[in-house]
Amino acid sequence: MKNEFKGKEINDRGMRKWRPFASIPEQYIGLKKVFDELNKVEKPLLSEEQQEEINEALGEALHSRRTIQLTHYKNGHCDTEPGEIVAVDVNSKTFMFIDLFGFKNKMELENIVAITFE
């Protein structure tokens, strides 16, 4: 868009939102990595009693097809999400978990931190 101002032609850039440091996308990537590292936690150690409770809840959830709240450890974070356990493979120590959106997730049994029923 060109305008004339006192006989001089100027280019109008239009309305643009000013974002400081937007010209340095590497900085955003670096800061995200730093914050992710700061928020990481160590994998919780479970007692034998807690492991037995998880195994019992896992079996009940598998047979009753009830919706559960599954807390699992992944990449330095403990995430809790609702869903349903549909299969357990004891040989490969994995299980199949379907979240509320219908996506199937294959997870390792050793990464389960807690299971609660809704």
Phi, psi and omega in degrees: 000123183249137177233160175247134180230111182051046175083356179254143179270128179236149176265125179267124179278353181080187180279122176228136179283132181278126177233110180296143178065012179291345180277359181238077182295335179297329179294318178299317180296315180296317179295322178298318178296318180297314180293323177297319179294323180293329184271359181288147177235159176282155180294127181295138175270129183257141175284169179297324179296316178296320178297320177296318178299319178296318179297317178296315179295323179297314178297316179295318180295324180292317184279329183269346181057033178278152175284135183235167169255112183257122175254122182226157182261130180208124175052041176085009181227146173260116181250140176243129178215145178278153178170201185222136176269127184247340180203147176229130177246105184289330181295313180268000180055046178231167175215157180256127184236128177253120180280180184294340179272358178090007179277135178271133179235128175263122184233160178271140181298327183291346181269358178286129178257322181199152174227127174230148180269144179278000000 
